[in-house]
Amino acid sequence: MNNATNNSVVARRAVGRLESAGFTLLEVLTALAILGLVSSSVLVVIDRCVSSAADSSLRLEAFELARENLEKVLVRDSVEETVEYGRSDKYPDVTWQTVIEAFPEPVNGDMWIRAVCTAEYKDSNGESQKVELEHWLTALTEQQADQLMDDEDMERLEAEQILATAEEAAEYA
């Protein structure tokens, strides 16, 4: 009998070990819920990183296009007031515009020619973003300024642009 009792004790211990060795359904569901939360958080972070990298790439492409257009203006022998625009062949998601215009310098009213090169693209949120480069090309003589604008336009621009005091100039700057 002693041998039979030992066998039943051993059998009960083996069954007890098997019952305690597994996970309950509640433990499995809790572990899956935690894993789901962690995984979704990681996926959100990865998605933001990917869209940020895409936006940085588009911004770099737009800057490169604006810089190339400004370099084309700077190597010209002469310039005149123009507006050029288009879509990049190299970067189809980027549109560009180059404006060469006369404007009065705000502190003393001297006339200048400047080039403004702009490149525009849509970011990952669908919002329009713009990169703009501006370069003052040259000051105009009185005669050149008169050729570009009539007297009425010149007086209006000078009245709007000349800053009367040093404080206004400092505030403008």
C-alpha positions as CSV (number, residue, x, y, z in Angstrom):
1,M,0.0,0.0,0.0
2,N,2.8,2.3,0.7
3,N,3.9,2.0,-2.8
4,A,0.3,2.9,-4.1
5,T,0.1,5.9,-1.8
6,N,3.5,7.1,-3.0
7,N,2.2,6.7,-6.6
8,S,-1.0,8.8,-6.0
9,V,1.0,11.5,-4.2
10,V,3.4,11.7,-7.2
11,A,0.5,11.8,-9.6
12,R,-1.2,14.6,-7.7
13,R,2.1,16.6,-7.7
14,A,2.5,16.1,-11.4
15,V,-1.1,17.3,-12.1
16,G,-0.5,20.3,-9.7
17,R,2.6,21.2,-11.7
18,L,0.8,21.0,-15.0
19,E,-2.0,23.3,-13.7
20,S,0.3,25.9,-12.4
21,A,2.7,25.8,-15.4
22,G,0.2,27.5,-17.9
23,F,-1.3,31.0,-18.2
24,T,-4.8,31.8,-17.4
25,L,-7.0,33.4,-20.1
26,L,-7.0,36.6,-18.2
27,E,-3.2,36.8,-18.1
28,V,-3.0,36.1,-21.9
29,L,-5.6,38.9,-22.7
30,T,-3.8,41.3,-20.4
31,A,-0.4,40.6,-22.0
32,L,-2.0,41.1,-25.5
33,A,-3.5,44.4,-24.5
34,I,-0.2,45.7,-23.2
35,L,1.6,44.5,-26.3
36,G,-1.0,46.3,-28.5
37,L,-0.6,49.6,-26.6
38,V,3.2,49.5,-26.9
39,S,3.1,48.5,-30.6
40,S,0.6,51.3,-31.5
41,S,2.8,53.9,-29.7
42,V,5.9,52.7,-31.5
43,L,4.0,52.8,-34.9
44,V,2.9,56.4,-34.2
45,V,6.5,57.5,-33.5
46,I,7.7,55.7,-36.6
47,D,5.0,57.4,-38.7
48,R,6.0,60.8,-37.4
49,C,9.6,60.2,-38.1
50,V,8.9,59.1,-41.7
51,S,6.7,62.1,-42.4
52,S,9.3,64.4,-40.8
53,A,12.0,62.9,-43.0
54,A,9.8,63.3,-46.1
55,D,9.1,67.0,-45.2
56,S,12.9,67.6,-44.7
57,S,13.6,66.1,-48.1
58,L,11.0,68.2,-49.8
59,R,12.3,71.4,-48.1
60,L,15.8,70.6,-49.2
61,E,14.7,70.0,-52.8
62,A,12.8,73.4,-52.7
63,F,15.8,75.2,-51.3
64,E,18.1,73.6,-53.9
65,L,15.7,74.8,-56.7
66,A,15.5,78.3,-55.3
67,R,19.3,78.5,-55.0
68,E,19.8,77.3,-58.6
69,N,17.3,79.9,-59.9
70,L,19.1,82.6,-57.9
71,E,22.5,81.5,-59.3
72,K,21.1,81.7,-62.8
73,V,20.1,85.4,-62.2
74,L,23.4,86.2,-60.6
75,V,25.5,85.0,-63.6
76,R,23.5,87.1,-66.1
77,D,25.3,90.1,-67.7
78,S,22.2,92.3,-67.2
79,V,18.7,92.0,-65.7
80,E,15.4,93.6,-66.2
81,E,12.1,93.4,-64.3
82,T,10.6,90.0,-65.0
83,V,8.5,87.3,-63.4
84,E,9.2,83.7,-64.3
85,Y,7.6,80.6,-62.9
86,G,7.1,76.9,-63.5
87,R,7.3,73.3,-62.1
88,S,10.6,71.7,-61.5
89,D,11.6,68.9,-64.0
90,K,13.9,67.4,-61.4
91,Y,11.5,67.7,-58.5
92,P,7.9,67.5,-59.8
93,D,6.4,68.2,-56.3
94,V,8.0,71.6,-56.2
95,T,6.9,74.8,-58.1
96,W,9.1,77.8,-58.4
97,Q,8.9,81.5,-59.2
98,T,11.7,84.1,-59.8
99,V,10.8,87.8,-59.6
100,I,13.3,90.5,-60.5
101,E,11.9,93.9,-59.4
102,A,12.9,97.4,-58.6
103,F,12.1,98.7,-55.1
104,P,13.0,101.7,-52.9
105,E,15.5,100.9,-50.1
106,P,13.6,101.8,-46.9
107,V,16.1,103.9,-45.0
108,N,17.0,106.5,-47.6
109,G,14.8,105.7,-50.5
110,D,17.5,104.7,-53.1
111,M,16.1,102.5,-55.8
112,W,17.5,98.9,-56.0
113,I,17.0,95.9,-58.2
114,R,16.4,92.6,-56.3
115,A,15.8,89.0,-57.2
116,V,13.4,87.0,-55.2
117,C,13.5,83.2,-55.9
118,T,10.7,81.2,-54.3
119,A,10.1,77.4,-54.3
120,E,6.8,76.0,-53.0
121,Y,5.7,72.5,-52.0
122,K,3.0,70.7,-50.0
123,D,4.2,69.0,-46.8
124,S,3.0,65.7,-45.4
125,N,0.0,67.5,-43.8
126,G,-1.1,69.0,-47.2
127,E,-0.1,72.5,-46.1
128,S,1.7,74.7,-48.6
129,Q,5.3,75.5,-47.5
130,K,7.6,78.1,-49.1
131,V,11.3,78.6,-49.4
132,E,12.3,82.2,-50.4
133,L,15.7,83.5,-51.2
134,E,16.2,87.3,-51.8
135,H,19.3,89.1,-53.2
136,W,19.7,92.8,-53.8
137,L,21.4,92.9,-57.1
138,T,22.4,96.6,-57.7
139,A,21.4,100.1,-56.8
140,L,19.8,102.1,-59.6
141,T,20.9,105.6,-60.7
142,E,18.2,108.3,-60.8
143,Q,18.1,108.0,-64.6
144,Q,17.6,104.2,-64.5
145,A,14.9,104.5,-61.8
146,D,13.1,107.1,-63.9
147,Q,13.1,104.8,-66.9
148,L,11.5,102.0,-64.9
149,M,8.8,104.1,-63.1
150,D,7.0,107.3,-63.9
151,D,7.1,110.3,-61.5
152,E,3.8,109.5,-59.8
153,D,4.9,105.9,-59.0
154,M,8.2,107.2,-57.7
155,E,6.6,109.8,-55.4
156,R,4.2,107.2,-54.0
157,L,6.9,104.7,-53.3
158,E,9.2,107.2,-51.7
159,A,6.4,108.5,-49.5
160,E,5.6,104.9,-48.4
161,Q,9.1,103.7,-48.0
162,I,11.3,106.5,-46.6
163,L,11.7,106.2,-42.9
164,A,11.7,109.6,-41.2
165,T,13.7,108.9,-38.1
166,A,16.5,106.7,-36.9
167,E,14.0,105.0,-34.5
168,E,11.8,104.0,-37.5
169,A,14.8,102.6,-39.3
170,A,15.8,100.6,-36.2
171,E,12.3,99.3,-35.8
172,Y,12.2,98.4,-39.5
173,A,15.5,96.5,-39.2
